[in-house]
Amino acid sequence: QAQPAESGGGLVQSGGSLRLSCRGSGSTWENNTIGWFRQTPGKEREVVACISISESSTYYADSVKGRFTISRDNAKNTVYLQMNRLKPEDTTVYYCGEDIEAMGINKVSFEYNDWGQGTQVTVSS
């Protein structure tokens, strides 16, 4: 199974917006749970948002609730993370993960099967 690929990171001022994309290539992409995680050096990878099959369920970490929106376009094999009202503390590397076994939301990073290479998000104050 090919790894998903993230894009869309960059440098933005506090209060600005970015949209991250996670594109998969497997034939079962639309049946898999996709999660966006972030990881700061020396810390564990933490869940930011997660979306299940056909957008039937979504999950957001408290720190991003009301600011970030996760969505998926299965026709394009892509999951998006729209990030609004960004804060300096959102600065880190963001990863998308693909879980081929989950039937719903999964917040546990080590249970994911495949990961992208990560995309850097930097929010200046």
C-alpha positions as CSV (number, residue, x, y, z in Angstrom):
1,Q,0.0,0.0,0.0
2,A,1.4,3.3,-1.1
3,Q,1.9,6.0,1.5
4,P,-0.4,9.0,1.6
5,A,1.2,12.3,0.7
6,E,0.6,15.6,2.5
7,S,0.8,19.1,1.0
8,G,-0.2,22.6,1.8
9,G,2.0,23.5,4.7
10,G,3.8,26.8,5.0
11,L,4.4,30.0,6.9
12,V,1.4,32.1,7.9
13,Q,0.8,34.9,10.4
14,S,-1.2,34.4,13.5
15,G,-4.9,34.5,12.7
16,G,-4.3,33.3,9.2
17,S,-5.4,30.2,7.4
18,L,-3.9,27.2,5.6
19,R,-5.5,24.1,4.0
20,L,-3.6,20.9,4.2
21,S,-4.2,18.1,1.7
22,C,-3.6,14.4,2.2
23,R,-3.8,12.4,-1.0
24,G,-3.9,8.6,-1.0
25,S,-3.4,6.2,-3.8
26,G,-4.8,2.9,-2.6
27,S,-8.0,1.4,-4.1
28,T,-9.5,1.2,-0.6
29,W,-8.8,4.8,0.4
30,E,-12.5,5.7,0.6
31,N,-13.1,2.9,3.1
32,N,-10.3,3.9,5.5
33,T,-10.3,6.2,8.5
34,I,-7.9,9.1,8.0
35,G,-6.4,11.1,10.8
36,W,-4.4,14.3,10.9
37,F,-1.8,14.3,13.6
38,R,1.0,16.7,14.7
39,Q,4.3,16.0,16.4
40,T,6.8,18.3,18.0
41,P,10.3,17.0,18.5
42,G,10.6,15.1,21.8
43,K,6.8,14.7,22.2
44,E,4.3,12.0,21.2
45,R,2.4,12.3,17.9
46,E,-1.0,13.8,18.9
47,V,-4.3,13.6,17.1
48,V,-5.6,16.8,15.6
49,A,-8.6,15.6,13.7
50,C,-10.0,12.4,12.3
51,I,-12.6,11.4,9.8
52,S,-14.3,8.1,9.2
53,I,-15.7,6.5,6.1
54,S,-18.0,8.8,4.1
55,E,-17.6,11.6,6.6
56,S,-20.1,9.8,8.9
57,S,-18.0,10.7,11.9
58,T,-15.4,13.4,12.7
59,Y,-13.3,14.1,15.7
60,Y,-11.4,17.2,16.8
61,A,-8.9,17.8,19.5
62,D,-10.1,20.4,22.0
63,S,-7.2,22.6,21.1
64,V,-8.4,23.0,17.5
65,K,-12.2,22.6,17.8
66,G,-14.0,25.5,16.2
67,R,-10.9,26.5,14.2
68,F,-10.1,23.4,12.1
69,T,-12.3,21.4,9.7
70,I,-11.6,18.0,8.3
71,S,-13.3,16.8,5.2
72,R,-12.8,14.2,2.4
73,D,-13.3,14.0,-1.3
74,N,-13.2,10.3,-2.1
75,A,-13.5,11.0,-5.9
76,K,-10.1,12.7,-5.5
77,N,-8.7,10.3,-2.9
78,T,-8.0,13.4,-0.8
79,V,-8.7,14.4,2.8
80,Y,-8.4,18.1,3.7
81,L,-7.7,19.9,6.9
82,Q,-8.8,23.5,6.8
83,M,-7.0,25.5,9.5
84,N,-8.4,28.9,10.4
85,R,-7.4,31.4,13.1
86,L,-4.0,29.8,13.4
87,K,-2.0,30.4,16.5
88,P,1.8,30.2,17.1
89,E,1.3,27.1,19.2
90,D,-0.1,25.3,16.1
91,T,3.5,25.4,14.7
92,T,4.9,22.0,14.1
93,V,4.9,19.1,11.5
94,Y,1.6,17.7,10.5
95,Y,1.1,14.2,9.3
96,C,-1.8,12.3,7.8
97,G,-2.3,8.7,8.7
98,E,-4.4,6.0,7.1
99,D,-6.0,3.2,9.2
100,I,-7.3,0.4,7.0
101,E,-8.9,-1.5,9.9
102,A,-10.8,1.1,11.8
103,M,-14.5,1.1,11.5
104,G,-14.8,4.6,12.9
105,I,-12.8,7.3,14.6
106,N,-9.4,6.3,15.8
107,K,-7.3,8.7,17.9
108,V,-4.4,6.3,18.5
109,S,-1.4,7.0,16.3
110,F,0.3,3.6,16.7
111,E,-2.7,1.8,15.3
112,Y,-2.5,3.6,11.9
113,N,-1.0,1.6,9.1
114,D,0.5,4.2,6.8
115,W,1.8,7.7,7.2
116,G,2.8,10.6,4.9
117,Q,6.1,12.3,5.1
118,G,4.7,15.3,7.0
119,T,4.3,18.9,6.1
120,Q,5.6,21.9,8.2
121,V,3.2,24.5,9.5
122,T,4.7,27.6,10.9
123,V,2.6,30.4,12.5
124,S,4.4,33.6,13.3
125,S,3.2,35.9,16.1
